[in-house]
Amino acid sequence: MNFDAIVIGGGAAGLFCAITAGKRGKRVLVIEHNQEVGRKIIISGGGRCNFTNLNVTAENFISQNPHFCKSALAGFTPQDFTELVRKHKIAYYEKTLGQLFCRESSRLIVDMLLTECDKAKVQIKTGCSVTGVSRGDDYQVETSQGIFTAAKVIVACGGLSFPKIGATGFGYDIARQFGLKIVETRPSLVALVMEGKAYAPLAGISMEVVASSDDHAFRENIVFTHRGMSGPAVLQVSNYWRAGVPVSFHLTPETDVTKLLTANRTSRKNLNNILSEIFPLRFATAFAEREFDNKPLYQMNDREFDELIEKLNGWQVKFSTTEGYDRAEVTLGGVSTRELSSKTMESKKMPGLYFIGEVVDVTGWLGGYNFQWAWSSGFAAGNAI
Ligand SMILES: Cc1cc2nc3c(=O)[nH]c(=O)nc-3n(C[C@H](O)[C@H](O)[C@H](O)COP(=O)(O)OP(=O)(O)OC[C@H]3O[C@@H](n4cnc5c(N)ncnc54)[C@H](O)[C@@H]3O)c2cc1C
């Protein structure tokens, strides 16, 4: 069969691109090596898919070119996607901070995309692995089920995170093969591993903080793990974290800690008892013992007292590494935006070759931004092919 375009990868971006192009009368083939499409959608958002965010701006994305995502995001907005969700009568709700989740199951989003594919006459081949792409007059896509040819190829293979559900670095291989630059990749939206084991016994404890890294601050929860910290605040800062640079935690966003401690300046209580008024006791004890020998406030000199306040307002924590691609929600970095048109996602060097979704060096915050990038970049390419 002849196709106008072949989409490599049946994830969020690939399916949405195929739907958009199919609706315009293009004959599109999607090739997916898993036995079913959209596996990441299915497991996303704890099974409820945080499919977009009401407040999407370019500031919610990390990329070497922070302006690159603007055109695609304006061309297909969260409201556009939400309208489609509504049309398919999928119940959803705003959980927090503009994050829209399915009420029932993320499978409904995959069903919706498959219904739209059907309407747009998109052909889908699952259980079919793409092994190579070459360029003659057209593009030849070599797969485990033979060679397919089309004038346009859309690389929508995603990034390296969650290899157990089919993530591969194949998209980057194609980019390199055709001479496109890759911005160094690393796992992100991921738990961080602390230097030392001092806080390991606190695994499971959760606290609301303001976590900051590289001038970006997030007021959300942290959760201690056996190896470090997770929770939304830590996942958010993981997008900005650099090895060797500590992350700062304002531990008491709700409490005027100077006032509280000054009121207790002559107290004979051990520090952990005072801190347990604002923290879970286990954290208060570990923090007081490790950072201040659990001294009562009356025994602290002014320098120590000031240091305590400073630490509570900006606890500097060093992390040695991340929990890696096996646990990361996304891959930071990817195909350099300098190589692509921001309007169409087409390669500037290789006409007819497009890159969309996570494989591109555009990474969103936690909270539905990454799916919105998948829908918007897919839509941009789907309208261009
Ligand atoms: C656990 C988890 C939860 C998440 N939750 C959310 C959330 O709630 N909200 C949000 O916005 N983002 C979330 N994300 C991130 C989001 O899932 C991704 O950003 C998004 O799926 C990227 O879409 P994509 O189409 O670019 O890539 P993918 O969805 O990864 O799709 C790529 C597809 O290509 C296929 N593929 C790879 N190599 C080949 C090959 N050689 N041949 C054929 N097929 C191939 C893969 O099997 C895959 O199906 C989550 C991620 C994870 C891991």
PDBQT file of the ligand as one rigid body, heavy atoms in Angstrom, charges set to zero:
ROOT
HETATM    1  C1  LIG A 401       4.756   6.525  34.637  1.00  0.00    +0.000 C 
HETATM    2  C2  LIG A 401       4.532   7.746  33.772  1.00  0.00    +0.000 A 
HETATM    3  C3  LIG A 401       3.475   8.592  34.057  1.00  0.00    +0.000 A 
HETATM    4  C4  LIG A 401       3.278   9.757  33.288  1.00  0.00    +0.000 A 
HETATM    5  N1  LIG A 401       2.210  10.524  33.565  1.00  0.00    +0.000 NA
HETATM    6  C5  LIG A 401       2.002  11.654  32.830  1.00  0.00    +0.000 A 
HETATM    7  C6  LIG A 401       0.851  12.457  33.039  1.00  0.00    +0.000 A 
HETATM    8  O1  LIG A 401      -0.040  12.107  33.838  1.00  0.00    +0.000 OA
HETATM    9  N2  LIG A 401       0.738  13.611  32.306  1.00  0.00    +0.000 N 
HETATM   10  C7  LIG A 401       1.674  13.975  31.372  1.00  0.00    +0.000 A 
HETATM   11  O2  LIG A 401       1.517  15.025  30.738  1.00  0.00    +0.000 OA
HETATM   12  N3  LIG A 401       2.739  13.194  31.116  1.00  0.00    +0.000 NA
HETATM   13  C8  LIG A 401       2.912  12.047  31.806  1.00  0.00    +0.000 A 
HETATM   14  N4  LIG A 401       3.984  11.247  31.520  1.00  0.00    +0.000 N 
HETATM   15  C9  LIG A 401       4.863  11.618  30.392  1.00  0.00    +0.000 C 
HETATM   16  C10 LIG A 401       4.166  11.231  29.064  1.00  0.00    +0.000 C 
HETATM   17  O3  LIG A 401       3.708   9.906  29.158  1.00  0.00    +0.000 OA
HETATM   18  C11 LIG A 401       5.110  11.371  27.874  1.00  0.00    +0.000 C 
HETATM   19  O4  LIG A 401       5.674  12.662  27.863  1.00  0.00    +0.000 OA
HETATM   20  C12 LIG A 401       4.363  11.132  26.570  1.00  0.00    +0.000 C 
HETATM   21  O5  LIG A 401       3.808   9.833  26.570  1.00  0.00    +0.000 OA
HETATM   22  C13 LIG A 401       5.282  11.288  25.374  1.00  0.00    +0.000 C 
HETATM   23  O6  LIG A 401       4.556  10.961  24.222  1.00  0.00    +0.000 OA
HETATM   24  P1  LIG A 401       5.298  10.451  22.915  1.00  0.00    +0.000 P 
HETATM   25  O7  LIG A 401       4.229  10.048  21.974  1.00  0.00    +0.000 OA
HETATM   26  O8  LIG A 401       6.308  11.438  22.488  1.00  0.00    +0.000 OA
HETATM   27  O9  LIG A 401       6.118   9.168  23.383  1.00  0.00    +0.000 OA
HETATM   28  P2  LIG A 401       5.531   7.733  23.920  1.00  0.00    +0.000 P 
HETATM   29  O10 LIG A 401       4.215   7.916  24.551  1.00  0.00    +0.000 OA
HETATM   30  O11 LIG A 401       6.646   7.164  24.731  1.00  0.00    +0.000 OA
HETATM   31  O12 LIG A 401       5.355   6.911  22.593  1.00  0.00    +0.000 OA
HETATM   32  C14 LIG A 401       6.420   6.430  21.828  1.00  0.00    +0.000 C 
HETATM   33  C15 LIG A 401       6.002   5.125  21.224  1.00  0.00    +0.000 C 
HETATM   34  O13 LIG A 401       7.007   4.675  20.294  1.00  0.00    +0.000 OA
HETATM   35  C16 LIG A 401       7.131   3.291  20.416  1.00  0.00    +0.000 C 
HETATM   36  N5  LIG A 401       8.444   2.901  19.865  1.00  0.00    +0.000 N 
HETATM   37  C17 LIG A 401       9.675   3.169  20.353  1.00  0.00    +0.000 A 
HETATM   38  N6  LIG A 401      10.624   2.658  19.541  1.00  0.00    +0.000 NA
HETATM   39  C18 LIG A 401       9.969   2.058  18.500  1.00  0.00    +0.000 A 
HETATM   40  C19 LIG A 401      10.407   1.357  17.338  1.00  0.00    +0.000 A 
HETATM   41  N7  LIG A 401      11.710   1.175  17.068  1.00  0.00    +0.000 N 
HETATM   42  N8  LIG A 401       9.468   0.854  16.502  1.00  0.00    +0.000 NA
HETATM   43  C20 LIG A 401       8.143   1.023  16.745  1.00  0.00    +0.000 A 
HETATM   44  N9  LIG A 401       7.674   1.683  17.834  1.00  0.00    +0.000 NA
HETATM   45  C21 LIG A 401       8.586   2.207  18.693  1.00  0.00    +0.000 A 
HETATM   46  C22 LIG A 401       7.002   3.032  21.914  1.00  0.00    +0.000 C 
HETATM   47  O14 LIG A 401       6.632   1.709  22.183  1.00  0.00    +0.000 OA
HETATM   48  C23 LIG A 401       5.892   4.024  22.270  1.00  0.00    +0.000 C 
HETATM   49  O15 LIG A 401       4.606   3.457  22.195  1.00  0.00    +0.000 OA
HETATM   50  C24 LIG A 401       4.187  10.062  32.244  1.00  0.00    +0.000 A 
HETATM   51  C25 LIG A 401       5.234   9.191  31.949  1.00  0.00    +0.000 A 
HETATM   52  C26 LIG A 401       5.412   8.048  32.692  1.00  0.00    +0.000 A 
HETATM   53  C27 LIG A 401       6.553   7.117  32.348  1.00  0.00    +0.000 C 
ENDROOT
TORSDOF 0
